Amino acid sequence: MKFSRRSQRPQGAATDGGATDDATRTADPAAAATVPGDPARASSAGAALPPGMLVAGAWAWRLLAVAAALAVLFWLIATLEEIVVPLLIAILVSAFLVPVAGFLHRHRWPRWLAIVAALLAGVVVVGGLVLLAVTQIRAGLPQIEKQSVAQYDQLTTLLQGPPLSLTNADVTGYLKDAQNALQTESKAILSGVLSIGTAAGHLLAGGLLTLFATIFLMIDGRGVWAWTVRLFPKAARPAVDGAGQAGWHTLTSFVRVQIVVAAVNAVGIGLIAFVLGLPLAVPIAILVFLASFIPVVGAIVTGALAVVVALVFAGPVQAVVMLAGVLVVHLLEAHVLQPLVMGSAVRVHPLAVVFAVAGGSYVAGIPGALFAVPTVAVLNVMVKYVATGSWRRSRVADDVVAAPGAS
């Protein structure tokens, strides 16, 4: 019995001490809140917020991080514009020339000869278009001068008639005012000429960079891409590699199809201008061809220029006919070529194309408008590839093949 009492007494003391400790912890909530390692108490502040606020906060800081990363990227691109733009042009040119060189190589041409032939063909085509445009402009200058004088006389007669009823003195006075304004702004014009000379130097340097980048991309494009993939963590390399290959396939398809669309626009508008007897019909067609690489918007702008030329040098009837022809060509592009040909290559809605071109031109001018649609198309395909998770299956297959003892 003594042993029993002694055993009960420590047990009771322990029970009383435990009760006292529990009471102390209950009576001191501040001390209980500072107990480390308790996840339930640590998340009590977050549990007090509504679930919607927690989700919004989680998305908000992630979106801010993405926006900050994009802002830094755009700042770098704007700072290194003279390097980035030639590189992007070289990628576009390579997207067209690499399949040509591959076609020649598959038909038993030596690889180096196929690359050289593709490069020479590209240089000959671009140089031929520029030479043809310059030749046509020089040949058409006398006719343009005569028609300009005739149009000036017609405009003067129109101003002297009702409802303006201006006299020769009034017209001469307005011309003198324009001449004085031109002399006043001569300094600004001179600085503009100097800036044009600087831009020409930058254009020459950019052209050389584009040429060298195109050559290296055609010779060792796979090596350049493999080096780029190795910059990413090992676990992300299958996704990056697969997404890049999908984006490259989309880019090559876009360039080939866009050449077809640009050729159709140029032939259509140039043929209408030639039938109407407009001066510079061939340079207008070449300009339409080059501008059509900016989808939808390029053809509209150059078509409007053709309408203005028709109005100034031919008359209002020819301008209306030219406008109708431009609208027909544009409708053909929008309702036939874009859905049937371009849609299968780019898979971007026409509304997204228009807003992409508008946003690109607002951010980076003409280069932004040129690269907006291919960038959106490539990013669309790459994001879809990563989101579908098909790269995981290829990574698992590679791991199985590379595993020791795998058959």
SULMO-V709843 format. One line per field, one symbol per residue. phi: phi as a letter, one per 20 degrees, with the letter a starting at -180 (. if undefined). psi: psi as a letter, one per 40 degrees, with the letter a starting at -180 (. if undefined). A space follows every 10 residues. Layout:
phi->???
psi->???
This chain:
phi->.fffffffff ffffffffff fffffffdff fffeffmdff ffefffffef gfffffffff ffffffffff fffffffffd gfdfffffff fffffeefff ffffffemeg ffffffffff ffffffffff fffffffffe fgffffffff ffffffffff efefleefff ffffffffff ffffefffff ffffffffff ffffffffff fffffffffc ffffffffff fegffefgff ffffffffff ffffffffff ffffffffff ffffffmffm ffgfffffff fffegmffff ffffffffff ffdcpfffff ffffffffff ffffddfffe efffedlcfg ffffffffff ffecmfgfff efffffffff ffffffffmf ffffffffff feffnfd
psi->dddddddddd dddddddddd ddddddegdd dddehiehdd ddeddddeii dddddddddd dddddddddd dddddddddf dedddddddd dddddddddd ddddddffii dddddddddd dddddddddd ddddddddde dddddddddd ddddddddde iiedfiiddd dddddddddd ddddfddddd dddddddddd dddddddddd dddddddddf ddddddddde eiiddedddd dddddddddd dddddddddd dddddddddd dddddefiif dddddddddd deehiddddd dddddddddd ddediddddd dddddddddd ddddeddddd ddddddfhid dddddddddd dddeaddddd eddddddddd dddddddded dddddddddd deiheh.
